[in-house]
Each structure stands twice: as C-alpha cells, then as structure tokens.
Amino acid sequence: MREGIAVAGTIAYDEIKQIERFPSKSELALIRNVQQSIGGAVSNCAVTLAKIDNTFQIEVIALIGDDGRGQFLHENLSRYENINLNQLKVIGETTFTDVIHDMTDHSRTFFAYQGNANLFDEHTIDFSKVNAKILHIAYILLLDGLDQPDVEYGTKMAKVLKKAQDEGIQTSIDIVSENSNRYEKLVPPCLKYVNYCVINEIEAGKSVGILLRDENNRLIKQNIKPVLYKLKQLGVKDWVIIHTPEGSFGYDGNQVYSLPSLVIDHTSIKGTVGAGDAYVSGVLYGAHNGLSIIESMQIGTASAATSLFEADSTSGVKSYTELIEVYEKYSKRATIEV
C-alpha cells in the first residue's frame, strides 16, 4: 500500500538578501541582511511536510552538486528522519537562487542559476524505488529536460506524469512564475495526467490565456471560474486550486470553493519566499489523508500564513495541530464571491 508524498524536480540553495527597496536600473541598493536557506520546491515542500507531521513519509527526488551548496542542502534535509534521500543524486553544480527581499512591500525577486537543473530528465525518477501515494513535480518552465517536446505526450514532463499514474501514483504539479508566453505550450499537455493542480493566479491565467490580474494588479474576479473550469477541462482529474494573496479558489468538478486568506499583521511578515510551496504542501497533506478540498485548502492557507513569519521558506511552518489552531484563531479577509 502506497504511503506518503514524493517531491521531485527543482531544488536550490537560496541566499536571501534583504534590501530597503528594490532599485531602478543602475541604482545602488544596500543589503541589510543575508541569510542562507534551502530553496526550490523539493526542499521547501519536503521540509514543510516534515514539520506539519514528523511521522509522515516523504521522498526526495532531485539533483545536487558535489559542492558547498549541495552539502548545505543535504545536511539540512538529513535533519528530518522522515525524509528519505535515497533518490537525491550528486551530479554537476547545485542550482542556486539570489532572493532579493524588498523590506518595504515584502515582495521578492529571484535571480536563479540553473546549474544541474537541466540534467533532471525523464530518466531521473526511478519508479521502482518510489513508495509514495502522491508524486509532486515542480516546476514546469524551470526543468529544461522535462519541458522538452515528446511526440506522443506533448512534453517529457507529461510522459513522466503518465508513467506515475500508470504505476498507481497520484500526481501533482507546480509551475514557476515568469514573464513569457511558454505557458500555453508547456502546461496543457501535462494537465492530462495530473490529479492535483495547485498554482497561483499568474500561472493559472497564463496557462489558459485568461488574465486574472488587471493593469492595476487587481484580481479579476469574474475570470476566476472560467480559469478553474478551463484547467479542469484540460484534464486535471481531481482538484484545481488557485491561490492568491487575497484568498484561494478550488474546483473539484462539482463545486467552486472560495476561501479567504488570513489577516496577518504587516509587522509580523518577515518574508514571502516559500508561501506558494507551503500552500501546496498543506493541500497535498490534506488530500493524502482523505480531507475534503475545502479542508485541505484551509490547511494550505494556514501553512502559507505561518511561512510568512520567517524570512526563509520553512522555518515559520507549524505542525498540523498548530495549523488548525492558526486557521481558527486568525481573522479572515472578506470572502471573494466568484
């Protein structure tokens, strides 16, 4: 019987640099604080899941380099007894990201070095060693080896997701946010073989060609349902969930759900770098354990909220019991009608 969640794909060494405000081109910005951290979906989600439940089985499938950054990632993941590192392979140079955290508005900008990320391909995952119930792969648009075309499935990522489902494993994907027109080419082929699609509003809108933010950065509420419906129509088997700062929206094929985000005092927010991965981790933990879509969205909401309490991706995340308390304790924004 399959148990736990395997997280595959992007892993990175993050160096978080806090600045007072992001500069214009050619301007100087003083760095006020520097912090080293694990990064990327694999380490963020694995550690978040381990902190939510220290008995939960987690498998890591990723590539690190034989270098200081790779050693840092290995040491940090090894601290958790319930994270299996049997498919953490050493090759090439470790991917790293300079995360520029604007202390004025808490936005973050990423400067990424791909390193060995382009070596992660359709052959990297050894399915004979995967015992997990759910396989989460991230990120589409950032794993060049899996974004390559495939004659039968559209992309190599889609081929891997199909292989997972054939093995009796449920699948989940995440996408990186970028300013490009690649979404409508690379995302739809994958959705045919996805059980859980949990992405942000930028990624969701660009994947189907329907904007969810206007020129003033306001959420286009009337477009949320069409985007949810379109993503489901593209083949997502179980849940489509779109998370935004204002709230999250889910669709299970029968009903659309709208869940407001928690009200967090501005002074309590130290960073937003891992909020998306924290959200999807909470949702997948709920899905794995048989919770409903709305209950899983609540866990995701609380997980994302607690991740804001620290500058790095995972230090602020709480246990499952504490997340329930956080969700019940904190005030909620107004529910967005869609």
Solvent accessible surface area in square Angstrom, and as a share of the most:
residue,aa,sasa,rsa
1,M,222,0.99
2,R,67,0.25
3,E,82,0.37
4,G,2,0.02
5,I,0,0.00
6,A,0,0.00
7,V,1,0.00
8,A,0,0.00
9,G,4,0.04
10,T,6,0.03
11,I,6,0.03
12,A,4,0.03
13,Y,28,0.11
14,D,7,0.04
15,E,42,0.19
16,I,3,0.01
17,K,31,0.13
18,Q,26,0.11
19,I,5,0.03
20,E,91,0.41
21,R,139,0.51
22,F,84,0.35
23,P,33,0.21
24,S,69,0.45
25,K,193,0.82
26,S,117,0.75
27,E,84,0.38
28,L,154,0.77
29,A,32,0.25
30,L,103,0.51
31,I,86,0.44
32,R,126,0.46
33,N,70,0.36
34,V,69,0.40
35,Q,56,0.25
36,Q,82,0.36
37,S,6,0.04
38,I,12,0.06
39,G,0,0.00
40,G,12,0.11
41,A,0,0.00
42,V,0,0.00
43,S,0,0.00
44,N,7,0.03
45,C,2,0.01
46,A,0,0.00
47,V,3,0.02
48,T,1,0.01
49,L,1,0.00
50,A,3,0.02
51,K,60,0.25
52,I,4,0.02
53,D,33,0.17
54,N,122,0.62
55,T,101,0.59
56,F,14,0.06
57,Q,102,0.45
58,I,1,0.01
59,E,20,0.09
60,V,1,0.00
61,I,1,0.00
62,A,0,0.00
63,L,13,0.07
64,I,6,0.03
65,G,2,0.02
66,D,130,0.67
67,D,50,0.26
68,G,56,0.54
69,R,96,0.35
70,G,1,0.01
71,Q,109,0.49
72,F,54,0.22
73,L,0,0.00
74,H,82,0.37
75,E,86,0.38
76,N,21,0.11
77,L,0,0.00
78,S,56,0.36
79,R,174,0.63
80,Y,64,0.24
81,E,178,0.80
82,N,14,0.07
83,I,12,0.06
84,N,60,0.31
85,L,36,0.18
86,N,119,0.61
87,Q,10,0.04
88,L,20,0.10
89,K,78,0.33
90,V,91,0.52
91,I,85,0.43
92,G,48,0.46
93,E,103,0.46
94,T,3,0.02
95,T,8,0.05
96,F,49,0.20
97,T,14,0.08
98,D,42,0.22
99,V,1,0.00
100,I,24,0.12
101,H,5,0.02
102,D,12,0.06
103,M,80,0.36
104,T,90,0.52
105,D,88,0.46
106,H,25,0.11
107,S,52,0.34
108,R,84,0.31
109,T,52,0.30
110,F,96,0.40
111,F,114,0.48
112,A,64,0.50
113,Y,91,0.35
114,Q,65,0.29
115,G,19,0.19
116,N,4,0.02
117,A,10,0.07
118,N,75,0.38
119,L,81,0.41
120,F,2,0.01
121,D,50,0.26
122,E,41,0.18
123,H,144,0.64
124,T,12,0.07
125,I,12,0.06
126,D,50,0.26
127,F,21,0.09
128,S,101,0.65
129,K,116,0.49
130,V,5,0.03
131,N,99,0.51
132,A,0,0.00
133,K,65,0.28
134,I,0,0.00
135,L,0,0.00
136,H,1,0.00
137,I,0,0.00
138,A,0,0.00
139,Y,29,0.11
140,I,0,0.00
141,L,3,0.02
142,L,41,0.21
143,L,1,0.00
144,D,48,0.25
145,G,13,0.12
146,L,0,0.00
147,D,14,0.07
148,Q,90,0.40
149,P,100,0.63
150,D,18,0.09
151,V,163,0.94
152,E,133,0.60
153,Y,46,0.17
154,G,34,0.33
155,T,3,0.02
156,K,45,0.19
157,M,0,0.00
158,A,0,0.00
159,K,74,0.31
160,V,6,0.03
161,L,0,0.00
162,K,58,0.25
163,K,92,0.39
164,A,0,0.00
165,Q,51,0.23
166,D,96,0.50
167,E,67,0.30
168,G,55,0.53
169,I,3,0.01
170,Q,55,0.24
171,T,0,0.00
172,S,0,0.00
173,I,0,0.00
174,D,9,0.05
175,I,3,0.01
176,V,34,0.20
177,S,57,0.37
178,E,51,0.23
179,N,151,0.78
180,S,39,0.25
181,N,141,0.72
182,R,83,0.30
183,Y,2,0.01
184,E,104,0.47
185,K,152,0.64
186,L,11,0.06
187,V,0,0.00
188,P,26,0.16
189,P,23,0.14
190,C,0,0.00
191,L,0,0.00
192,K,123,0.52
193,Y,37,0.14
194,V,0,0.00
195,N,7,0.04
196,Y,13,0.05
197,C,0,0.00
198,V,0,0.00
199,I,0,0.00
200,N,32,0.17
201,E,13,0.06
202,I,61,0.31
203,E,9,0.04
204,A,0,0.00
205,G,2,0.02
206,K,56,0.24
207,S,2,0.01
208,V,19,0.11
209,G,50,0.48
210,I,52,0.26
211,L,119,0.59
212,L,4,0.02
213,R,30,0.11
214,D,38,0.20
215,E,160,0.72
216,N,91,0.47
217,N,107,0.55
218,R,145,0.53
219,L,20,0.10
220,I,31,0.16
221,K,104,0.44
222,Q,138,0.62
223,N,34,0.17
224,I,1,0.01
225,K,71,0.30
226,P,56,0.35
227,V,0,0.00
228,L,0,0.00
229,Y,81,0.31
230,K,80,0.34
231,L,0,0.00
232,K,41,0.17
233,Q,139,0.62
234,L,43,0.22
235,G,31,0.30
236,V,3,0.02
237,K,139,0.59
238,D,41,0.21
239,W,32,0.11
240,V,0,0.00
241,I,0,0.00
242,I,1,0.00
243,H,27,0.12
244,T,15,0.09
245,P,90,0.57
246,E,44,0.20
247,G,4,0.04
248,S,3,0.02
249,F,1,0.00
250,G,0,0.00
251,Y,33,0.12
252,D,36,0.19
253,G,35,0.33
254,N,139,0.71
255,Q,101,0.45
256,V,28,0.16
257,Y,41,0.16
258,S,30,0.19
259,L,13,0.06
260,P,14,0.09
261,S,18,0.12
262,L,9,0.04
263,V,73,0.42
264,I,24,0.12
265,D,86,0.44
266,H,108,0.48
267,T,121,0.70
268,S,48,0.31
269,I,33,0.17
270,K,103,0.43
271,G,2,0.02
272,T,31,0.18
273,V,16,0.09
274,G,3,0.03
275,A,22,0.17
276,G,22,0.21
277,D,12,0.06
278,A,0,0.00
279,Y,9,0.03
280,V,0,0.00
281,S,1,0.00
282,G,0,0.00
283,V,0,0.00
284,L,2,0.01
285,Y,18,0.07
286,G,0,0.00
287,A,12,0.09
288,H,14,0.06
289,N,74,0.38
290,G,67,0.64
291,L,45,0.22
292,S,50,0.32
293,I,7,0.03
294,I,48,0.24
295,E,75,0.34
296,S,0,0.00
297,M,0,0.00
298,Q,53,0.24
299,I,3,0.02
300,G,0,0.00
301,T,11,0.07
302,A,0,0.00
303,S,0,0.00
304,A,17,0.13
305,A,8,0.06
306,T,0,0.00
307,S,2,0.01
308,L,27,0.14
309,F,40,0.16
310,E,62,0.28
311,A,12,0.09
312,D,15,0.08
313,S,2,0.01
314,T,10,0.06
315,S,58,0.38
316,G,3,0.03
317,V,5,0.03
318,K,73,0.31
319,S,39,0.25
320,Y,71,0.27
321,T,87,0.51
322,E,78,0.35
323,L,0,0.00
324,I,59,0.30
325,E,98,0.44
326,V,18,0.10
327,Y,32,0.12
328,E,128,0.57
329,K,161,0.68
330,Y,59,0.23
331,S,77,0.49
332,K,72,0.31
333,R,115,0.42
334,A,89,0.69
335,T,69,0.40
336,I,22,0.11
337,E,143,0.64
338,V,50,0.29
